[in-house]
Amino acid sequence: MFDARDLRPTIVPKSDQLNAEQLLTGPLTITVTGVTVSASAEQPVTIHYEGDDGRPYKPCKTMRKVLILAWGHDGSEWAGKSMTLFHDPAVKFGGQSVGGIRISHVSHIPRDISVALTATKGKKTLHTIKALSIQPAKRTSGPQSPAKRADALVAAGNHAEAAELLAALSEDDFRKEWELLAPATADAVNAVWASQQQASA
């Protein structure tokens, strides 16, 4: 069932490939998972990407030239690389502007690249492809448990602080966290408490 907060899935055209109309709402950055080649004269190269839902990207000849310039002629080496696709309304077919898919950014290039490619007979168009910076996903983690914090404190030599942390827990929480402590932490905390008892005697 679709979510009314995002109606874009309802306008995806019925097609066996990524369609320019799917990019009317904005550019799409894809990560290549594989490349296959067929005997098709018009679309011999099929680029599969993460989450393509059976609609791979089949670049036109001009965009194939761009990708070969950026990534080399060996398509088997393209997996894991990324590109940003956008809808270009100026793309022509049969002399009419029908719109099409163009590439604005690619990863794994040291700097932006510009190349003049044939658009129509006797006419070339300058294509500038910008370097795409892929930020590694940040690992997120929740707050450490008291047991983990106590382990870290003892490892850093702060035995008394670890003992204070555990002593402040409720009885139920203390029992639960105590079972999770590293043996060295439990020994260190017990030693602190024993020392405190002797000092107060």
Secondary structure, 3 states (H helix, E strand, C coil): CCCCCCCHHHHCCCCCCCCHHHHCCCCEEEEEEEEEECCCCCCCEEEEECCCCCCCECCCHHHHHHHHHHHCCCHHHCCCCEEEEEEECCCEECCEECCEEEEEEECCCCCCEEEEEEEECCEEEEEEEEECCCCCCCCCCCCCCHHHHHHHHHHCCCHHHHHHHHHCCCHHHHHHHHCCCCHHHHHHHHHHHHHHHHHHC
